Amino acid sequence: MTDWPPIDPADATAVAERRDELVAAVRDHAGQIAYQLARLQGGDYGQATVETDGGEWTVKYEGGDLEYLRYDPVRGSEVYVISTKQPPEPDALADALLDYQAFVEGFGDYVDSLDGVLDDVSTDFPEVATTDGVVGERDRVLGRIREVCDRIAGELQRYEGGDYGTYATRVDGTRWELKWEGARASYLRVGGTGGLYLLSQYEPPSAADIREYAPRFRGFVEAYNDHVAELESDLATVEL
């Protein structure tokens, strides 16, 4: 029968408890560094690396909270002092904590290096140009186009009946389509499917598009008037 040496289970428990105490202390302390780093960098997540004579420390945060603290020594394997997974081995933790003070001092030096960096930045910015003139002209032109299209929509509803419909024609080879609902124009589209909406229930077209297509709108109205004239001519031949 083999005689095994005596083992005191309390020894491992004591080491693990001490390890957990140290990790908790570092988590609280490094968590303050993570919070300050988050304030400095902005955003919900990020990281920074601080070099020391002993190696590199990387602190990562998410939502201002410490995500992990990793130590990559000059000699030896990297160790996650703080992580979301298992705690570090006691001996690796002990080696890392020998360099922890240098990491904290290095982070402090990094923050100090930024002190005053924005002091000479001027906030005397130029006046912001107003868009009142452009918007006013856009609304004036589109308002007039809307007025005419609503008039056309009302006439089409009277003639065709129903609650909605479309009228399409070509002006200089380009398709124009007016959709009406009730006595109001729903949209005026130029260029077919995927074309430009000169009128719609969404955002207005750009000033450049209005400048290009507003003068051509006259041709659309003239095409509509010719369409009505043809209808009147057809009806004029009816005999009762």
BELPE-V571296 format. One record per helix or strand. SS is the DSSP state (H for helix, E for strand). FROM is the first residue (numbers start at 1). TO is the last residue. Records with the same first field share a line. If there is no record, write none. Layout:
SS->FROM-TO + FROM-TO
This chain:
H->9-41 + 90-97 + 100-113 + 132-160 + 207-213 + 217-236
E->45-51 + 55-62 + 65-73 + 79-82 + 164-171 + 174-181 + 184-190 + 196-199
